[in-house]
Amino acid sequence: MLAFFRSNKFLSLASNGSSAVLGLVRFGLTARLLEPTEFGVWAFFLMFYSLFDMLRTGLLSNVVVKKWSETDSLDQQKNIMGATWQLAG
């Protein structure tokens, strides 16, 4: 049982779970502390930010996986990764 708690699978699960719980707590505190109009503006901003972040991440990751798998040259792989970092930034 102790080996399970030290495994990478458990650490990944614990990391994702704690991140989700802390995000929920932060969202709840924000909803509790802000006025309703301020919270509405915050939720609207958060919705658009999340949408564009998902689009950016999804488009970049699909292109990187496709292009990376098609190339055999180390120089081309470095160029792909450099372009990905520039676009992600």
N, C-alpha and C positions, 0 to 999 in steps of 0.2 A: 504494500500500500504506500509505503514511503517513497518507493521508486516512481510511483505515479505522480506524486506531488512535485517531484523534481524533474519530471519529463518536460520536454518542450511543448508537448500538446497541452498539458495542464497550464503551463505558464502563458501560452497564447490564449487559452480560454479565459483564464483569470484576468489577463490584460484587457481583452475585449469586453468581458463582463463588467469590470470595474470602470472602464471608460463609458459604457452605456449607463451605468448607475450614476456616475458623477455628472454626466450630461443631463440626465433626467432631474437630478437634484438642482443643478445650475439653472435649468429651464424653470423649474418650480419656484426657486427663489426669485428669479427675474420676474415671473408672473406675479408673485406676491408683493414685490417691492415697488414695481412701477405702477403708475396710474394707468387706467384702461386705455386711454388714447396713446400714451407712450408705448405701452406694451403692444398695441396694434401696429404701430409704426415699426417696432422692433421685429415683430413676427413677419410683417411684410418684407422687411429687409432680409431677414433670415431665410424666407422662402425663395427669394430671387438669388441670393448668394448660394444657397444649396443647389438650386437648379443649375446655375452656370458652372459651379464647381463640379457637379456630376457630369455635365456635358464635356467640360474640359478634360477631366480625368478619363472618362470613357473613350473619348475620341483619341486622346494621346496613347492610352494603353493599347487600344486595338491596332493603331498604326505601328507602334513600336514592335509589338509581337509579330505582326505580319512582315514588316520590313526586316526585322532581326532574323526571322527564320528563313527568309529568302536569300540572305547574303552569306557568303563564305569568307570574305575578306575581313581581316582584323581592322584595317583602316576604315572600311565602310561601316563596320559596327561602331567604331569610335565616333564617326561622323553622325551616325544615327543617335547615339546617346548624347552627344553634344547638342544636337538640334532639339532633342527632347527636353533637355534641361533648360535650354533657352525658351522654348515655348511654354514649358511649365511655369517658369518664373514670370 
